[in-house]
Amino acid sequence: MARGLLYECFSGISGDMHIGALIDIGVPHEYFCQELDRLHLGSEFRLTAERGSKMGITGTHASVVVDTSNEPEHRHLPTILNMIDAAKYSDHVTKLATDIFTNIAVAEGVIHGIEPDQVHFHEVGATDSIVDIVSAAIGIDYLDPSLVYCGVVELGSGTVRCAHGVMPVPAPATAEILKGIPTSRGRVSSEATTPTGAAILKTVVDDFETPAIFSTTDIGYGIGVKDFEVPNVLRLSLGEIETTLESETNLEIECNIDDMNPEAYQPLMDALFLAGAKDVFFTPMIMKKSRPGTRVSVLVAPADKDPVISQLFAGSTTLGVRIHPVTKHMLPREERVLETSLGSVRVKISQMPDGGIRWKSEHDDIQALATKHQQDYLATKRRVDADIEKQLGS
């Protein structure tokens, strides 16, 4: 049984709503205040929390009250990261807070065409954003979930005023941060998910889907400020998950090709791996007019999407690509180096749901030993695998 945390963002997510939900599910308000004191922001802010409700749903409304007379005009990303390091939080809190801030800075850097450290903008430097983000890291660390899930994220509709002027919802930074993550629009007639909320999700969520089996133990509601057509609340649920599987969410990029020299496919595969692809595979298919073709499928992390797409266009004859998020569920596994009668061999060992194991010796190591001992590959593999089986079992 694993301890899971589930985000339900049917009315979006903001930094304040997130703090409210964390308090409502069991992280003490006093604990937040105590830990935030480490930042030495002095009288720049107060974190308030009170009971509230939206359309009959009761929860906690949290607010970061900023004293604008004491707030510095701007703080850059390196300054904020130094503040977090100086606070001497646990490694987990420090990493979460750093990653959330970095995700926002990277998104703004993409929008402005500059490096993240060069981003000069008020959003990340604002005191309320610092409190929202560090509080998110503090709260997640306090709850200590093994796995974090999130369903579809509501973005809202209409327009939002930001540093770039009046823009359609979502704000540019929100859109950039949530690339590759399942979202919906139109349920709420306003901005529902802020850049801070988006960056929190991108950083802490392991799997953007709702688990099929989830035994809820605790529920918390973070109450928003605006009134929508649906309850403006963020729901967090803690529970137990019966799983031994690990998971990760990536993007699958596909295109169909029927007019390329077959000799170009291997160079294309090599180039895609160099561009950041996690996996590349080709599937033969019959296309329109009964022409034989090939489907090119590429698995890639969201952060590596752009260079992989550029390489697809540069290295193939395709005129377009399809992109959709995919979730991969995996058996927990590790790699060990084991000694055999012929030499050292890397072995991949997977943990099965019933508690047993499954293992596989590394092909390249078997081939190297076969060459070294001047034996054929199959004989070498049989001997090495027999030695491994004595150590690990079948």
C-alpha positions in Angstrom: 0.0 0.0 0.0 1.3 3.4 -1.0 0.3 6.8 0.4 -1.2 8.8 -2.4 -2.2 12.5 -2.8 -4.9 13.4 -5.4 -5.4 16.9 -6.9 -8.9 17.7 -8.4 -8.6 21.0 -10.1 -12.1 21.3 -11.6 -12.1 25.0 -10.7 -8.3 25.4 -11.4 -5.6 26.0 -8.9 -3.9 29.1 -7.5 -1.2 29.5 -4.8 -3.7 30.7 -2.1 -6.2 27.9 -2.9 -3.4 25.4 -2.6 -2.3 26.6 0.8 -5.9 26.5 2.0 -6.4 23.0 0.8 -3.1 21.9 2.5 -4.3 23.5 5.8 -7.7 21.9 5.4 -6.3 18.4 4.9 -4.1 18.6 8.0 -1.0 20.8 7.7 -1.2 23.1 10.7 -1.4 26.9 9.9 1.1 27.4 12.7 3.5 25.0 11.1 3.4 27.1 7.9 4.1 30.3 9.8 6.9 28.7 11.7 8.6 27.4 8.6 8.1 30.5 6.5 9.9 32.5 9.2 13.1 30.9 8.0 12.9 33.1 4.9 13.4 36.2 7.0 10.9 38.2 5.1 10.0 40.1 8.2 6.9 42.2 8.0 6.5 41.9 4.3 3.6 39.5 4.7 1.1 37.7 6.9 -0.4 34.3 6.1 -4.0 34.2 7.2 -6.4 31.2 7.3 -10.1 31.1 8.0 -13.1 28.9 7.4 -15.0 29.7 4.2 -17.4 28.1 1.7 -18.4 28.2 -1.9 -21.8 27.0 -3.0 -22.2 24.9 0.2 -18.8 23.4 0.2 -16.9 24.3 3.4 -13.1 24.5 3.6 -10.2 26.8 4.4 -9.6 30.2 2.7 -5.9 31.1 3.0 -4.5 34.5 2.0 -1.1 36.0 1.8 -1.5 39.6 3.0 1.4 41.6 1.7 2.6 45.0 3.1 3.4 46.7 -0.2 5.3 49.5 1.6 7.9 46.9 2.7 8.0 44.7 -0.4 11.0 45.0 -2.7 10.1 46.0 -6.2 11.8 43.0 -7.9 13.6 39.8 -7.0 15.4 37.8 -9.6 15.5 34.0 -9.7 19.1 33.6 -8.3 18.2 35.9 -5.4 15.1 33.8 -4.5 17.1 30.5 -4.8 19.7 31.9 -2.5 17.0 32.8 0.0 15.7 29.2 0.0 19.2 27.8 0.5 19.8 30.2 3.3 16.6 29.1 5.0 18.2 25.6 5.6 15.1 23.6 4.8 15.2 19.9 4.3 16.6 18.7 1.0 13.1 17.7 -0.1 11.6 21.1 0.6 14.5 22.9 -1.0 14.3 20.9 -4.2 10.6 21.2 -4.5 10.6 25.0 -4.0 13.6 25.4 -6.3 12.0 23.3 -9.1 8.7 25.2 -8.9 10.4 28.6 -9.2 12.6 27.3 -12.0 9.6 26.0 -13.9 8.1 29.5 -13.9 11.4 31.1 -14.8 12.0 28.7 -17.7 8.5 29.4 -19.0 8.9 33.1 -18.9 12.3 32.8 -20.5 10.8 30.9 -23.4 8.1 33.6 -23.8 10.7 36.4 -23.7 13.4 34.6 -25.6 16.0 34.8 -22.8 17.7 32.5 -20.3 15.8 31.8 -17.0 18.4 33.6 -14.9 18.0 36.7 -17.0 14.2 36.9 -16.5 13.3 40.2 -15.0 9.7 40.1 -14.0 7.6 40.9 -11.0 5.6 37.6 -10.8 8.3 35.4 -9.4 9.9 38.1 -7.3 6.6 39.1 -5.6 6.4 38.3 -1.9 3.1 36.5 -2.3 4.5 34.2 -5.0 7.5 33.4 -2.8 5.1 32.5 0.1 2.8 30.5 -2.1 5.6 28.4 -3.6 7.6 27.8 -0.5 4.4 26.9 1.3 3.6 24.4 -1.4 6.9 22.7 -0.8 6.5 22.8 3.0 3.0 21.3 2.8 3.8 18.5 0.4 6.8 17.6 2.5 4.6 17.5 5.6 2.1 15.2 4.0 4.8 13.0 2.6 2.9 11.2 -0.2 4.6 8.4 -2.1 2.7 9.2 -5.3 0.9 12.4 -6.4 -1.9 12.3 -8.9 -3.9 15.0 -10.7 -6.9 14.8 -13.1 -7.6 17.2 -15.9 -6.7 20.8 -15.0 -9.4 23.5 -15.7 -7.9 26.6 -17.2 -11.0 28.8 -17.4 -12.1 31.2 -20.2 -12.2 34.8 -21.1 -9.2 37.2 -20.8 -6.6 37.9 -18.2 -4.5 41.0 -17.7 -0.8 40.2 -17.3 2.6 41.8 -18.0 2.1 41.2 -21.7 -1.3 43.1 -21.8 -4.7 41.6 -22.0 -4.5 38.0 -23.2 -6.9 35.2 -23.7 -6.9 32.7 -20.8 -4.6 31.0 -20.0 -1.8 33.4 -19.4 1.2 32.8 -21.6 3.3 31.4 -18.7 0.5 29.1 -17.6 0.1 27.8 -21.2 3.9 27.2 -21.5 4.2 25.4 -18.1 1.2 23.1 -18.8 2.3 22.0 -22.3 1.8 18.2 -22.5 -0.5 18.1 -19.4 -4.2 17.3 -19.8 -6.3 20.5 -19.5 -9.9 21.7 -20.1 -11.4 25.1 -20.8 -14.7 26.8 -20.5 -16.1 25.4 -17.2 -15.2 28.6 -15.4 -15.7 32.1 -16.9 -12.5 33.6 -15.7 -8.8 32.7 -15.2 -8.9 29.5 -13.2 -5.3 28.3 -13.1 -2.5 30.8 -12.4 1.2 30.4 -13.4 2.0 29.6 -9.8 -0.7 26.9 -9.6 0.5 25.4 -12.9 4.1 25.3 -11.8 3.1 23.6 -8.5 1.3 20.9 -10.4 4.1 20.4 -13.0 6.6 19.9 -10.2 4.8 17.8 -7.6 2.5 15.6 -9.7 3.8 12.1 -10.7 0.9 11.1 -12.9 -1.7 13.2 -14.6 -4.6 10.8 -14.3 -7.0 9.7 -11.6 -6.1 6.4 -10.1 -8.6 3.6 -10.6 -8.4 2.4 -7.0 -7.9 5.0 -4.3 -9.0 4.5 -0.7 -9.5 8.0 0.6 -8.6 8.7 4.2 -8.6 12.6 4.3 -10.0 15.4 2.2 -9.2 19.1 2.2 -10.8 22.0 0.3 -9.0 25.2 -0.5 -11.6 28.0 -1.0 -11.0 30.6 -3.8 -12.0 34.2 -3.9 -14.1 34.5 -7.0 -17.6 33.1 -7.5 -18.0 30.8 -10.5 -20.8 28.7 -12.0 -19.2 25.7 -10.1 -17.8 25.7 -6.6 -14.5 27.7 -6.7 -12.6 25.2 -4.6 -9.5 23.0 -4.9 -9.9 19.5 -3.5 -7.0 17.5 -2.2 -7.5 13.9 -1.1 -5.1 11.7 0.8 -5.5 7.9 0.6 -4.0 4.5 0.1 -3.1 3.1 -3.3 -2.6 -0.6 -3.9 0.2 -0.6 -6.5 3.7 -1.7 -6.9 4.0 0.2 -10.2 6.0 3.2 -11.0 4.7 5.7 -13.6 5.8 8.6 -15.6 4.0 10.9 -18.1 5.6 11.7 -21.4 4.6 12.9 -24.8 4.2 10.6 -27.9 5.0 12.4 -31.1 3.8 10.7 -34.3 3.8 11.2 -38.0 3.0 9.0 -41.1 5.5 9.0 -44.0 5.1 7.4 -47.4 7.5 9.3 -49.6 11.0 8.9 -47.9 14.0 6.9 -49.0 14.1 3.9 -46.6 17.9 4.5 -46.1 17.0 7.7 -44.2 15.2 6.0 -41.4 18.2 4.9 -39.4 19.9 8.3 -39.5 16.6 9.8 -38.5 16.4 7.5 -35.5 19.9 8.2 -34.4 19.3 12.0 -34.7 16.0 11.8 -32.7 17.8 10.0 -29.8 20.5 12.7 -29.8 17.8 15.4 -29.7 16.4 13.9 -26.5 14.0 11.1 -27.5 13.5 8.4 -24.9 12.3 5.8 -27.5 11.8 5.7 -31.2 10.1 3.0 -33.2 8.8 2.6 -36.8 5.6 0.8 -37.7 4.8 -0.4 -41.3 1.4 0.6 -42.5 -0.8 0.9 -45.6 -1.8 4.5 -46.3 -4.2 6.2 -48.7 -4.2 4.9 -52.3 -2.8 1.6 -50.8 0.7 3.1 -50.6 3.1 1.4 -48.1 4.2 3.8 -45.4 5.8 4.1 -42.0 4.5 5.5 -38.8 7.3 7.2 -36.8 6.6 7.2 -33.1 8.8 9.1 -30.6 8.5 9.1 -26.8 9.9 12.2 -25.2 9.8 14.2 -22.0 7.7 17.4 -22.3 10.8 19.5 -21.7 12.5 17.9 -24.8 9.6 18.3 -27.2 10.7 21.2 -29.3 14.2 19.9 -30.3 12.7 16.5 -31.1 10.0 18.1 -33.3 12.6 20.2 -35.1 14.6 17.1 -35.8 11.6 15.3 -37.2 11.0 18.1 -39.6 14.7 18.4 -40.5 15.4 14.7 -40.9 12.3 13.4 -42.6 9.8 14.3 -45.3 6.8 14.8 -42.9 4.8 18.0 -43.1 3.2 17.7 -39.6 3.2 15.8 -36.4 0.6 14.6 -33.8 1.3 15.0 -30.1 -0.6 13.5 -27.2 0.4 12.7 -23.5 0.9 9.1 -22.5 1.4 7.6 -19.1 3.8 4.7 -18.7 3.3 2.3 -15.8 6.4 0.3 -14.9 7.6 -2.4 -12.6 10.1 -1.1 -10.0 13.5 -2.0 -11.2 17.2 -1.6 -10.6 20.4 -2.4 -12.3 23.2 -4.4 -10.6 26.6 -5.6 -11.7 27.1 -9.3 -10.9 30.2 -11.4 -11.2 30.0 -14.5 -13.3 32.6 -17.2 -14.2 33.3 -15.2 -17.4 33.4 -11.7 -16.0 31.2 -8.9 -14.8 27.7 -8.4 -16.3 25.0 -5.8 -15.8 21.6 -7.2 -14.8 18.3 -5.5 -14.9 16.1 -6.7 -12.0 12.3 -6.0 -11.9 10.1 -6.4 -8.8 6.9 -8.3 -9.7 3.5 -7.5 -8.0 3.5 -10.9 -6.2 6.8 -10.1 -4.6 9.0 -12.1 -6.9 11.6 -10.8 -9.3 12.3 -11.0 -13.0 15.8 -10.3 -14.4 17.6 -9.9 -17.7 21.3 -9.8 -18.5 22.6 -6.9 -20.5 23.1 -7.9 -24.2 26.2 -5.6 -24.8 28.0 -7.2 -21.8 27.2 -10.7 -23.1 28.5 -9.8 -26.5 31.7 -8.3 -25.0 32.4 -11.5 -23.0 31.7 -13.7 -26.0 34.3 -11.7 -28.0 36.8 -11.7 -25.1 36.6 -15.5 -24.6 36.2 -16.2 -28.4 32.9 -18.0 -27.8 29.7 -17.8 -29.7 27.0 -15.5 -28.3 24.4 -18.1 -27.4 26.8 -20.3 -25.5 28.2 -17.3 -23.6 24.7 -16.2 -22.7 23.6 -19.6 -21.4 26.7 -19.9 -19.2 26.4 -16.3 -17.8 22.6 -16.7 -17.2 23.2 -19.9 -15.4 25.7 -18.2 -13.1 23.2 -15.3 -12.5 20.4 -17.7 -11.8 22.4 -19.3 -9.0 22.7 -15.9 -7.4 19.2 -14.5 -8.0 17.0 -17.4 -8.8 14.7 -17.8 -11.8 
